[in-house]
Structures are given as structure tokens and as C-alpha cells.
Amino acid sequence: MSNKTVTITDRTSLILEGGGMRGIFTIGVLDNFMDRGIRFPYIIGVSAGACNALSYVSNQRGRAKFSNIDMMEKYNYIGIDKLLTKGNIMDFDLLFHKLPEEIYPYDYDALARSTGRLEVVTTNCLTGQANYFEEKNDPKRVIDIVKASSSLPFVCPIAYVDGIPMVDGGVADSLPVKRAIEQGFDKPVIVLTRNKGYRKPVKGTRVPFFMYRKYPKLKEAIRSRNSIYNSQIEMIERMEEQGSTIVIRPQRPIEVDRMERNTDKLRALYQEGYDCAAQIDFEMK
């Protein structure tokens, strides 16, 4: 990635892809932004991208890295064993309750004081469509929203926001560029967690007949996810070629998978994210 200059205006957005533990790349990017005092008027995050955005908005530099690396070393909070014992491949009680309440308290006051907008994407199980939430004042609802955005189909239980069943926002809108533009922010800075040229398998995801029987529209959204994701990536690459967006992404196929537990790999990907962000100069208009 060659050095580029980005002018941040009141129409600039920051769009954060999910990707589970691949989001450690995004954490490196955001820590670099915090080190340089770089802020955006509008941020939209999906799944891990939403979780990492919270620590960025509250300006708690290092908190997201701590939760993804230090806590992984200590608690090993992801794995099939968690799925078998707790019905969830991740320890949500640890991540969404003990972490923000006890281990590394989240600064909800800083969130409430923040001036920019933060939207979090979830997928509505009833409609199969993306829902977009903003919440700065109610800590419980903040956690409900990011938990729902992170609730992966098949391996995490359905979550609820305002009593409505939700799953991972990446099912319906993995790369919410159009949402940002609809909100009036047509100068996006996009952080991806896959290298350039990556595409999901065209065949898509098969949903077992016995799963989500009450939610047929969710099943269809899951089946369509890959093709929608690929079309979104193609749109982003066209925008990048036209000079209408800046994309920060891993520079090579990454070795970290969604449920990665190897902390050496995680540290390397974090550093790559930090270094990629450092190559971009930002100025405020």
C-alpha cells in the first residue's frame, strides 16, 4: 500500500467489516488512528467490527487488543468445547458481561459524550433484513446490540434487541457502504479483514432443514449471503479504482481464521493492521 492522503470532512465515514478473530487487523488500524487522534463523524460496524468500534469511540486504546489477545491467552474463550458445554462457540458471558463490567470496564460515559455517530448492523430473524442501531446512553442496550451483531448463525444462540430475534449483522449486510451513503456519508474509508481479490464460494451456505424453522426469511438470507458479499466487494473495488474510497485491508492472504486461538498469529495480524493504517495520511477539513 503506497502512502495516500485522506481529507476527513463531515461526509466521511468509517466502515468496519466483521470476520471474528480476523478483526484483530481492524484493531491495529483503530489503535493507529487513536495514536494519531484521527476521528470520523460516522462509523458503522458489523459483528467484530462493531465490537472493536466501541473501544475506538470511547478512546480506550489497547482495550480491544487486550480482549482479543491477552484474554485469549488467559481464558481461551473460543472453541468447540464451548459450543458443547454452553451452546455457544464463544463465551458470551465473559465477553459481553465480565469483560466490560469487571475485567476491563467499558467507558460508557465516554461513549455518551462522543460526538460522532456509531451504527451497528444486525440481521433481523423475522425479516432476514439488516437492522441498524444507534445507542449511546443505555449500557444494557449497547451490549444487547453488539451481542446480536456478533451472534454467528449455527454456532451462537439467537440474540434479542428490544425483544426482536437477531443474529450476526454480516448475514444481511457484511459491508454496509450503501447504508453509509444513504445516511449522507459518501466519502468512505473502509477497513476489510480479507486481502484484495478475496471472494466467498459462489455456492453459498446450506442451511440444515431443522435449523431456524421459525425464520424462513433468515434461512434465505443465510443462503444468499455469499453472493451479496461478493457483489459488495466488487462494488468496493470499483469505487477504489475510481478514487471514491480508501480501503485498508491485509496485503496478503491471512493465516488467521474466524475462530483463531494462536496468539502469535493474532499479534502479527494486529501489527499488519497498525502498519497499513500508518501509511495513510489524514487531514481534517
C-alpha positions in Angstrom: 0.0 0.0 0.0 1.5 3.3 -1.1 1.2 6.4 1.0 -2.2 8.2 0.5 -3.7 11.3 1.9 -7.3 11.3 3.1 -9.2 14.5 3.9 -11.8 13.9 6.6 -14.9 16.0 6.1 -18.4 15.9 7.6 -19.3 13.4 4.8 -16.5 10.9 5.6 -17.5 7.5 7.0 -15.5 4.7 8.6 -16.9 1.2 7.7 -15.7 -1.8 9.7 -16.1 -5.3 8.4 -16.5 -8.2 10.8 -14.7 -11.5 10.5 -14.3 -12.9 14.0 -10.7 -13.0 15.1 -9.6 -11.6 11.7 -10.9 -8.4 13.3 -7.6 -8.1 15.1 -6.4 -6.5 11.8 -9.0 -3.8 12.4 -7.9 -3.3 16.0 -4.4 -2.5 14.7 -5.9 0.1 12.3 -8.0 1.7 15.1 -5.2 1.8 17.6 -3.1 3.6 15.0 -6.0 6.1 14.5 -6.2 6.7 18.2 -2.5 7.2 18.5 -2.8 10.0 15.8 -6.1 11.5 17.1 -8.0 10.5 13.9 -11.8 10.7 14.3 -14.7 10.2 12.0 -18.2 11.8 12.0 -19.9 8.5 11.3 -18.8 4.9 11.9 -20.7 1.8 11.0 -19.5 -1.6 12.2 -20.6 -5.2 11.7 -20.0 -8.0 14.2 -16.4 -7.9 15.4 -16.1 -4.6 13.6 -18.9 -3.2 15.8 -17.3 -4.6 19.0 -13.9 -3.0 18.1 -15.6 0.3 17.2 -16.9 0.6 20.7 -13.4 0.8 22.2 -12.4 3.2 19.5 -15.4 5.5 20.1 -14.7 5.5 23.9 -11.0 6.2 23.1 -9.8 3.2 25.2 -6.6 2.5 23.2 -5.4 -1.1 23.7 -8.7 -2.4 25.2 -9.8 -4.3 22.1 -6.3 -5.8 21.7 -6.4 -6.9 25.3 -9.8 -8.6 24.8 -8.6 -10.4 21.7 -5.1 -11.4 22.6 -4.5 -11.2 26.4 -7.8 -12.6 27.2 -7.5 -15.4 24.6 -4.2 -16.5 26.2 -5.8 -16.5 29.7 -9.3 -17.8 29.1 -9.2 -19.5 25.7 -12.8 -18.3 25.2 -13.5 -19.7 21.7 -13.8 -23.4 20.7 -16.0 -26.4 20.0 -15.8 -27.2 23.7 -17.7 -24.0 24.5 -20.3 -25.0 21.9 -20.8 -28.4 23.5 -20.9 -27.1 27.1 -22.6 -23.7 26.7 -24.4 -23.9 23.4 -22.2 -21.1 22.1 -18.8 -21.3 20.3 -17.8 -18.2 22.2 -18.1 -17.4 25.9 -20.5 -14.5 25.6 -20.8 -14.2 29.4 -17.1 -13.5 29.6 -17.0 -11.2 26.5 -20.2 -9.2 27.0 -20.6 -9.1 30.8 -17.4 -9.9 32.8 -15.1 -8.0 30.4 -17.0 -4.7 30.2 -18.2 -4.8 33.8 -15.2 -6.2 35.7 -12.1 -7.2 33.8 -11.6 -4.1 31.7 -14.6 -1.8 32.3 -16.0 -0.1 29.3 -16.3 3.7 29.5 -20.0 4.2 28.8 -19.6 7.9 29.9 -17.1 8.5 27.1 -19.5 6.8 24.6 -22.3 9.0 25.7 -20.1 12.1 25.3 -18.8 11.2 21.9 -19.9 13.5 19.1 -19.8 11.2 16.1 -22.4 8.7 15.1 -21.9 4.9 15.6 -24.3 2.5 13.9 -24.2 -1.3 14.5 -25.6 -3.8 12.0 -27.7 -6.8 13.0 -29.8 -9.2 11.0 -33.5 -9.4 11.9 -34.5 -13.1 12.1 -38.1 -12.3 11.2 -37.4 -10.3 8.1 -34.0 -11.5 7.0 -33.1 -7.9 6.5 -30.4 -5.7 8.1 -31.3 -3.5 11.1 -29.2 -0.5 12.0 -28.9 0.6 15.6 -27.5 3.6 17.4 -27.3 3.7 21.2 -25.1 5.8 23.5 -27.0 6.1 26.7 -28.3 2.7 27.8 -25.4 0.3 28.7 -27.6 -2.8 28.6 -29.0 -1.9 25.2 -25.5 -1.2 23.9 -24.4 -4.7 24.9 -27.6 -6.3 23.5 -26.9 -4.7 20.2 -23.3 -5.7 19.8 -24.0 -9.1 21.1 -26.7 -9.6 18.5 -24.4 -8.2 15.8 -21.8 -10.9 16.8 -24.2 -13.9 17.1 -22.9 -16.1 14.3 -25.5 -18.4 12.7 -25.4 -22.1 13.7 -22.7 -21.7 16.4 -24.2 -18.9 18.6 -27.7 -18.6 20.0 -30.2 -16.1 18.6 -29.9 -12.8 20.5 -32.6 -10.2 21.1 -32.7 -6.4 20.7 -35.8 -4.8 22.0 -37.4 -8.2 22.1 -36.7 -8.9 18.4 -34.7 -12.0 17.5 -31.4 -11.1 15.8 -28.2 -12.7 14.5 -24.9 -11.6 13.1 -25.2 -8.4 11.0 -22.9 -9.9 8.4 -25.6 -12.2 7.2 -27.7 -9.4 5.7 -25.1 -6.6 5.3 -21.5 -7.5 5.7 -20.2 -4.3 4.1 -22.7 -1.5 4.7 -21.3 1.0 2.2 -24.7 1.7 0.8 -26.1 2.4 4.2 -23.4 4.9 4.9 -24.1 6.7 1.6 -27.9 6.7 2.4 -27.1 8.4 5.6 -25.2 11.2 3.8 -21.7 9.9 4.1 -20.4 9.3 0.6 -16.7 9.5 1.3 -16.0 6.1 2.9 -12.8 4.8 4.5 -13.3 1.0 4.5 -11.5 -1.5 6.7 -11.7 -5.0 5.3 -10.4 -8.2 7.0 -9.6 -10.1 3.8 -7.0 -9.4 1.2 -7.8 -7.9 -2.2 -9.4 -10.3 -4.6 -10.9 -12.5 -1.9 -14.4 -13.9 -2.8 -16.7 -16.2 -0.9 -17.7 -19.5 -2.5 -20.4 -18.9 -5.1 -22.3 -21.9 -4.0 -23.3 -20.2 -0.7 -24.2 -21.7 2.6 -26.6 -24.6 3.0 -29.0 -24.4 6.0 -29.9 -27.7 7.6 -33.7 -28.2 7.3 -34.1 -28.5 11.1 -32.4 -25.1 11.8 -34.3 -21.8 12.0 -37.6 -23.4 11.0 -39.5 -20.4 12.5 -37.4 -18.0 10.5 -37.7 -18.8 6.7 -36.5 -15.3 5.7 -33.4 -15.7 7.8 -32.7 -19.0 6.1 -32.9 -17.4 2.7 -30.6 -14.5 3.9 -28.0 -17.1 5.0 -28.2 -18.9 1.7 -27.8 -15.6 -0.2 -25.1 -14.1 1.9 -22.1 -15.2 -0.2 -23.4 -13.8 -3.5 -24.4 -10.5 -1.8 -21.0 -10.2 -0.1 -19.2 -10.8 -3.4 -21.3 -8.1 -5.1 -20.5 -5.7 -2.3 -16.7 -6.4 -2.6 -16.9 -5.9 -6.4 -18.6 -2.5 -5.8 -15.9 -1.5 -3.3 -13.1 -2.5 -5.7 -14.8 -0.3 -8.5 -15.0 2.6 -6.1 -11.4 2.1 -5.1 -10.4 2.2 -8.8 -12.4 5.4 -9.3 -10.7 7.0 -6.3 -14.0 7.4 -4.4 -12.9 5.4 -1.4 -9.9 4.4 0.5 -9.6 0.7 1.5 -7.4 -0.6 4.3 -7.0 -4.4 4.0 -4.5 -7.2 4.7 -1.9 -7.2 2.0 -1.7 -10.9 1.6 -4.0 -13.9 2.3 -4.2 -14.1 6.0 -3.5 -17.1 8.1 -5.9 -16.1 10.9 -9.3 -17.8 10.7 -12.6 -16.6 12.3 -12.0 -18.6 15.5 -8.2 -18.3 15.6 -6.6 -19.1 19.0 -2.9 -18.8 18.0 -1.9 -15.5 19.7 1.3 -15.3 17.7 -0.7 -15.1 14.5 -3.1 -12.6 16.1 -0.2 -10.3 17.1 1.2 -10.5 13.6 -2.1 -9.5 12.1 -2.6 -6.7 14.6 0.8 -5.3 13.6 -0.1 -5.5 9.9 -3.3 -3.5 10.5 -1.3 -0.9 12.5 1.3 -0.6 9.8 -1.2 -0.4 6.9 -3.1 2.4 8.7 0.2 4.2 9.3 0.8 4.5 5.6 -2.2 6.8 5.2 -2.0 10.5 6.0 -5.2 12.1 7.3 -6.1 15.7 7.4 -9.2 17.4 8.8 -11.2 19.9 6.7 
